[in-house]
Amino acid sequence: MTPLGRQRPALVTSLPGPASSAWIDRLAARECPAITARRARRAAVLGAADDDPIVWEQAVGANVVDVDGNVLVDMTAGFGVASVGHRNPAVVAAGAAQLAHLPHAMGDAFPDPVRIRLLERLAALSGMDRAILGSSGSDAVEAALKTARIATGRDGVLTFSGSYHGLSYGALSVTRYKAGAFRAPFAGQLSDHTIAADFGGALPDLSEIGAVIVEPIQGRGGVRVPPAGWLAGLIDAAHAAGAVVIFDEIYTGFGRTGHWLALQSPALRGRRPDLVCIGKGMAGGYPISACLGTAAVMDAWGASKGEALHTQTFLGNPVGCAMALACIDELEVLLPQVAKKGAALRASLEATGLTVRGVGMLLGVVIDESLAVSRGLMKRGYIALPAGESAEVIALTPPLMIDPDQLDGFCAALAEVRTELSV
Ligand SMILES: Cc1ncc(COP(=O)(O)O)c(C=O)c1O
């Protein structure tokens, strides 16, 4: 029998099942209502379609098992985190060993060898000299914005339409994805030093700009790939104006596009950003992130004078660092397969008349009624979410280890859903 992790869906209840619904009731009583989308209570009253979330019990490889015992296939890798597969045994073993040995060191005060090994490995794979570690993607973005400010002495930041850089205040100030929804309630408290240009379009005057922040491929913004040559031109223009270029590779990094980082794509013809943010897939499920940078830019911070100007309680947490090191080992094996596997998935989808955008295993299927399509897929045991300003794509970022048979099953399920919905 195919091992869990590489199985096609096996559903034992309709979704969400009764155990999921019971947990969602308990969640509803105790979690801020703005966090988890829930509709079942209303549906139970009205008898309408129930599209509450399922509640995850465990996840292995490309499979998720919910609290009702349904086995699903995760085409999101849990927001792009489980690139090496959920509960990757080598990553879990590294985390467990570290947990038993030294679960916490002391941020900027007392480091530990695992953090130092990770910093060395990150430098080797990225070509960037230095790093600031963090816990979330937003942390990495904040560290990059601060570094650019320190390095250039300029307040101005250029960001792009459709961008998603996280929701903490600094990151939100440069996020433009669904501007009204995410920014409007806090607009009065956000930095007014930020200007936005069209992603892939003409650039404004950069003379007052200290940082240009860009996703090489926009993820949540709808898997948008900029026109050929645009990123290279952006780097040239920013550098000519004395601005620092930040690549936000929180989605594209750690193997998703078939390179360690998208900045290694030949399309950049050797150009490099000054700072790179990574997170998500970095440790296979442990919250850790990094802002990587060149010595020229990072060293502008100067030496710590005893109390670090930028730090966190959990900076460089040893468990996260150990898991990230194991994750890098795993990715070394998976990386060479990404382009081929992504191309095969893309070809299967395009063969059915669909338009697919993206690179490697970061793909967006352009489709009408993406929300209904996502629900239809879910009912067949495939987890895939809409993305884009107008939810114009279904984003596909499965674990890189996903079995080709699971991808075939997904394509067949999508074909069924399209027939059912006539899209
Ligand atoms: C490109 C990009 N940057 C930043 C973030 C924010 O990361 P986090 O949610 O870990 O703060 C995300 C999250 O989706 C992202 O896709």
The ligand as a Tripos MOL2 file, in Angstrom:
@<TRIPOS>MOLECULE
LIG
   16    16     1     0     0
SMALL
NO_CHARGES

@<TRIPOS>ATOM
      1 C1          6.3780   37.2010   -0.2200 C.3       1 LIG1
      2 C2          5.9750   37.2160    1.2170 C.ar      1 LIG1
      3 N1          6.5610   38.0730    2.0430 N.ar      1 LIG1
      4 C3          6.2530   38.1180    3.3610 C.ar      1 LIG1
      5 C4          5.2910   37.2960    3.8880 C.ar      1 LIG1
      6 C5          4.9450   37.3760    5.3380 C.3       1 LIG1
      7 O1          5.4220   36.2700    6.0130 O.3       1 LIG1
      8 P1          4.7870   35.8790    7.4410 P.3       1 LIG1
      9 O2          3.3480   35.5850    7.2110 O.co2     1 LIG1
     10 O3          5.5920   34.6950    7.8800 O.co2     1 LIG1
     11 O4          5.0050   37.0690    8.3220 O.co2     1 LIG1
     12 C6          4.6440   36.3880    3.0480 C.ar      1 LIG1
     13 C7          3.5870   35.4910    3.5670 C.2       1 LIG1
     14 O5          2.7910   34.9460    2.8550 O.2       1 LIG1
     15 C8          4.9920   36.3460    1.6840 C.ar      1 LIG1
     16 O6          4.3940   35.5000    0.8210 O.3       1 LIG1
@<TRIPOS>BOND
     1     1     2 1
     2     2     3 ar
     3     2    15 ar
     4     3     4 ar
     5     4     5 ar
     6     5     6 1
     7     5    12 ar
     8     6     7 1
     9     7     8 1
    10     8     9 2
    11     8    10 1
    12     8    11 1
    13    12    13 1
    14    12    15 ar
    15    13    14 2
    16    15    16 1
@<TRIPOS>SUBSTRUCTURE
     1 LIG1         1 GROUP 0 **** ****
